[in-house]
Amino acid sequence: MTESEARDPLQIRDEARAAATIAGQLVERGIRIFGSESPDELGDLLTEVERFERAVADLGADSMRNAPDSAMPEDRRLVIPERLDDESVVRYAARVNAAAEVLRKAR
């Protein structure tokens, strides 16, 4: 019996719902999701995106003006990096974290 066969179907359903909710939150923030991300990866990515958003807010910047789809952001550093076509979620989360760290040091 494989691990997935041994897991509770309700737990699997709940994890899928949670992953869909997190994916929706990320998409609303302008983050590209490819559909191959695991629930854990999505959770980790959301954590990094929220850290980036806090770093922007700590600088007093306007999150709407610095949204990924903004034509005229205050400063490009205040816009969350775009996920590349071939970029793994782990690599992208690391880039988002690095961008947040740059902002934290700018305070």
N, C-alpha and C positions, 0 to 999 in steps of 0.2 A: 504494500500500500504506500503510495506517495504521500508527501506532506500535505499537498492540497486536498487529496482524498480524505485524509484524516481530520481536516479542519472542519469546524462547525459551519454549515451552510449559512446560518444567520450572521456569523462573524464575517464570512466572505462578503455577504451582501452589505453589511454595515461598513466594511472597509471600502467597498466599491462606491457606496454613497458618499463617504467622507472624501475619497479621492476626487469624485466628481465635483463636490462642493469646493474643495481647495482649488481644483483646476479652474472652476468658474471664477473664483476670487482672483486668481492670477490673470486670467484672460481679461477680466474687467479692469485690471491695472495695466493692461497693454503688454502682458508677457506672453510670448509665443509658447504654446503647448503642442507637442507633436502626437500625443496619445500613447507613446511607448514608455512614459514615465511610471515608475512604481508609486504606490501610495506614500511610501517613506520618502522617496525622492521629492514628490510634490510637497510634502510637509516641510522638508528641509529647505526647499526653494522658497516657500512662503515665509519661513523664518528669516531667510536672508533678504528677501524683498522688504519685509517689515523693518528690518534693521536699517536698510538703505533709506526707507521712508522716514524713519525716526531721525536719521542723520540730516536729511534735508530739512525736516521740521525744526530741528535744533538750531539750524542756521537762520531760521525765520523765513525760509523761502516758501513761495506759493506752490502747492502741489498741483494745482490745476494748470498754472502757467508753465510748469516744468514737466508736464505729462509726456509720455513717449510720442503722442501724436501732436504735440504743440509745435506750431510753425515758428514761434519766436520765444524760446525759453530764455529765462534770465541769464542762465549760464549752462552750457552743455554738461558740465559736471554734475548738475542738479537733476539731470534726466537719467533715469535708470538705463543701463546699457541694454542694447538690443541683443536678443539671442540669435546667434548665427544659425544658418540652415543645417549645418552638420555638427552643431555643438551639443555635447551631452549635457544633461541637466546638472551633473556634478561639476563639470567645468564652468558652466554658466553661473551656477550658484557661487562658485569661487570668485568669478569676476565681479559679481554683484557685491560680494563681501569686500573685495579689494576696493571697489568704488566707494562703498560706505566708509571704509577706513580712511580713505583720502579726505572725505568730507569731515569725518570726526577730527582729524588732525588740523583741519582748516579753522576750527572754532577758536 
